[in-house]
């Protein structure tokens, strides 16, 4: 069952970026499945996958923005760096059995992913069309 549903409203109009966004949705849903099925051995792997996929996606997206001469690149890159730092800290805490619940982490992922795409990534859309 999908915890986070993909909708066409998340499409920014670049096939590779849209595919990467879908992959991130799949990873968040897989993380939720792993939590629901109480699969602690799988938890560390999916956390690593989320971190790697997010970092790879951000590098690709930033290179695209640079190519498009997107004027908001500096701020967008800063947001990506903050998100990666937050993800890394949360993953370390979760793997160490810290005080971060899986539910809190899922809420963070959903909020970050959906809102970042709809608010920030959509601002790239007009530059793709030119």
HELIX and SHEET records of a PDB file:
HELIX    1   1 UNK A    8  UNK A   10  5                                   3    
HELIX    2   2 UNK A   15  UNK A   36  1                                  22    
HELIX    3   3 UNK A   40  UNK A   68  1                                  29    
HELIX    4   4 UNK A   73  UNK A   95  1                                  23    
HELIX    5   5 UNK A  102  UNK A  115  1                                  14    
HELIX    6   6 UNK A  116  UNK A  120  3                                   5    
HELIX    7   7 UNK A  121  UNK A  124  5                                   4    
HELIX    8   8 UNK A  125  UNK A  129  1                                   5    
END                                                                             
